[in-house]
């Protein structure tokens, strides 16, 4: 569908050009979920979170030791 589009240039002026209007619509499509794969991903993310939290705790303690109040 042909329409007129308005674009703003860096100097704040507007220009009008002919363009195609895009018709966007949401479509819901059922997707199979592999529960075993999702559980594995969750376990991996939880382990990564534990490691990052431990590293953050170590770095926090080093910062406190290097910068006493």
C-alpha positions in Angstrom: 0.0 0.0 0.0 1.5 3.4 -1.0 1.5 6.2 1.5 3.5 9.3 2.5 6.1 8.9 5.2 7.5 11.8 7.2 11.1 11.7 8.3 12.9 14.2 10.5 16.4 15.3 9.5 19.2 16.0 12.0 18.5 19.8 11.7 14.8 19.0 12.8 13.3 19.7 9.4 10.8 17.2 8.1 10.7 15.7 4.7 7.9 13.7 3.1 8.6 10.8 0.8 6.5 8.1 -0.9 6.8 4.8 0.9 5.2 1.4 1.4 3.0 1.2 4.4 3.8 -2.0 6.4 0.9 -3.8 7.9 2.1 -5.5 11.1 0.1 -8.1 12.9 0.8 -10.5 15.7 0.4 -14.2 15.1 0.4 -16.7 17.9 1.9 -20.0 16.9 2.0 -23.0 19.3 5.6 -24.1 20.0 6.7 -27.3 21.6 8.7 -26.8 24.7 11.4 -29.3 25.7 11.1 -29.4 29.5 14.4 -31.3 29.9 16.3 -28.7 27.9 14.6 -25.9 29.8 15.6 -27.5 33.2 19.2 -27.9 32.0 19.3 -24.2 31.0 17.8 -23.2 34.3 20.4 -25.3 36.2 23.2 -23.8 34.1 22.0 -20.3 34.8 21.6 -20.9 38.5 25.2 -22.3 38.7 26.4 -19.2 36.8 24.5 -17.0 39.2 26.1 -18.7 42.2 29.6 -18.3 40.7 29.0 -14.6 39.8 27.6 -14.0 43.3 30.7 -15.6 44.9 33.0 -13.6 42.7 31.1 -10.4 43.6 31.4 -11.2 47.3 35.1 -11.7 46.9 35.6 -8.4 45.0 33.4 -6.6 47.5 35.6 -7.8 50.4 38.7 -6.8 48.5 37.3 -3.3 47.9 36.4 -2.9 51.6 39.8 -4.1 52.6 41.5 -1.7 50.2 39.3 1.3 51.1 38.6 1.3 54.9 36.3 4.0 56.1 
